[in-house]
Amino acid sequence: MTAFTALLPFFYLLLFSLSMLSLCFRKIRRKYLLWALGIGIIMFICLITVCFFPERFFSIDAKATENWENETQRTNTVILFGFGYVMEDSIMKPGNSNTALYKQAIANAGSFKTLHLIMQEGVMVAAHEDSVSCYPFIRDSIRMHPHSSEIYINTLIAAKYAILKMDSMNVKRAVVYAHEMQLARAVYDLKRIAASNPRWCDMEFITPCIYNTPFDPSSVHTHTRSTERFFRREVLFSRPVEIIWPLCCIKTP
């Protein structure tokens, strides 16, 4: 994930707007008129295509860390970003996505006396529903941040909370789990925040290979209910917003 690819749809929009504005000048030379109109039409077509078929233009898959299996086996701290959740009779349930992420993280983990799991609420519910006796290590469940159904915390803010937890635990290395369509942004946000503070700049984040994380049609977050909804939001909203969001504006306790 780079700033250029994250902002590419808006570059299209900017070029389209400039080409259309150029047509508004009365004194535009006739020989440039067709060029301006042609560029405007091309940019308009590209913009519409990107908005409705972003998967044709973008790949949002995360690149796994080299030799990630071994790196994961020797790292006893895991960061788990939630992916929606389900409400049943006013009770939070993890849903298919969070359950799958949690199970994959546990399956890939090495054998440690204590495995630290820094989790968002939906994954933490999945962890609590799981049986500790099934595994030969003790899991330390750490809530990434306070949860409120009325306050939506995006990945960038959650990443700041996760790093604060790592700092309080004096941990410098963690494996990162998130839905594979969100993973690249999650790792990017963690690295961006870590680089902003001398205390955190030596933190290391392992990117595993994550695959086939299901979507839950009953998720309370509408954009996490299907591939199409999430892809469009990821490309046109989440990535651009978090790329330009000033870190000084992130409010955490």
Secondary structure, DSSP 8 states (H G I E B T S, - for coil): --HHHHHHHHHHHHHHHHHHHHTT-TT--HHHHHHHHHHHHHHHHHHHHHHH-GGGT--------TTHHHHHHT--EEEE-----EEETTEEE-HHHHHHHHHHHHHH----SEEEEEE-HHHHHHHHHS-GGGSSSEEEEEESS---TTS---HHHHHHHHHHHHHHTT--EEEEE--TTTHHHHHHHHHHHHHTSTTTTT-EEE----------TT-SSGGGS-HHHHHHHIIIIIHHHHHHS-GGG----
